[in-house]
Amino acid sequence: MSLTKEQALKESADLLTRRIGERADRDPMSVAELAALCGGLPLALHIVANHIAPQHGIRLADYARHL
């Protein structure tokens, strides 16, 4: 069974939310944008999450604009 594009983006956003934590819960639009920018690629999602998670001073919207 294959996922639709919308389902894949939702799963990608869910992965980012689990990895990033509370900031992601507060800014779901930026999380969705980051997921789309990563194209649903697991490696890209993990790299982004690993970079963002420990950097509490970075706003998700700013990081998305940077990408």
C-alpha positions as CSV (number, residue, x, y, z in Angstrom):
1,M,0.0,0.0,0.0
2,S,1.4,3.4,-0.9
3,L,0.7,6.6,0.8
4,T,-0.7,9.7,-0.8
5,K,1.4,12.8,-0.9
6,E,-0.7,14.3,1.9
7,Q,-0.3,11.2,4.1
8,A,3.4,11.1,3.5
9,L,3.8,14.8,4.5
10,K,1.7,14.2,7.6
11,E,3.9,11.3,8.6
12,S,7.0,13.4,7.9
13,A,5.6,16.2,10.1
14,D,4.8,13.7,12.8
15,L,8.3,12.4,12.7
16,L,9.7,15.9,13.1
17,T,7.3,16.7,15.9
18,R,8.4,13.6,17.8
19,R,12.1,14.4,17.4
20,I,11.9,18.2,18.0
21,G,9.4,18.1,20.8
22,E,7.5,21.0,22.4
23,R,8.5,23.7,19.9
24,A,7.1,21.7,17.1
25,D,3.8,21.4,18.9
26,R,3.6,25.2,19.1
27,D,4.4,25.8,15.5
28,P,2.8,23.1,13.3
29,M,2.8,25.3,10.2
30,S,6.6,25.5,10.2
31,V,6.9,21.8,10.9
32,A,4.7,21.1,7.8
33,E,6.9,23.5,5.8
34,L,10.1,21.7,7.0
35,A,8.5,18.3,6.2
36,A,7.7,19.5,2.7
37,L,11.2,21.0,2.2
38,C,12.6,17.6,3.1
39,G,10.5,16.0,0.5
40,G,9.5,13.2,2.9
41,L,13.0,11.8,2.7
42,P,13.8,10.0,5.9
43,L,17.5,11.0,5.9
44,A,16.7,14.7,5.3
45,L,14.1,14.6,8.1
46,H,16.5,13.1,10.5
47,I,19.2,15.6,9.7
48,V,16.9,18.5,10.1
49,A,15.5,17.1,13.4
50,N,19.0,16.4,14.7
51,H,20.1,19.9,13.9
52,I,17.1,21.7,15.3
53,A,16.3,19.7,18.5
54,P,19.3,20.8,20.6
55,Q,19.2,24.4,19.4
56,H,16.4,25.9,21.5
57,G,17.2,29.4,20.3
58,I,16.3,28.7,16.7
59,R,12.7,29.4,15.7
60,L,11.4,26.7,13.4
61,A,10.1,29.4,11.0
62,D,13.5,30.9,10.7
63,Y,15.1,27.5,10.1
64,A,12.5,26.8,7.4
65,R,13.3,30.1,5.7
66,H,17.0,29.3,5.9
67,L,16.5,26.0,4.0
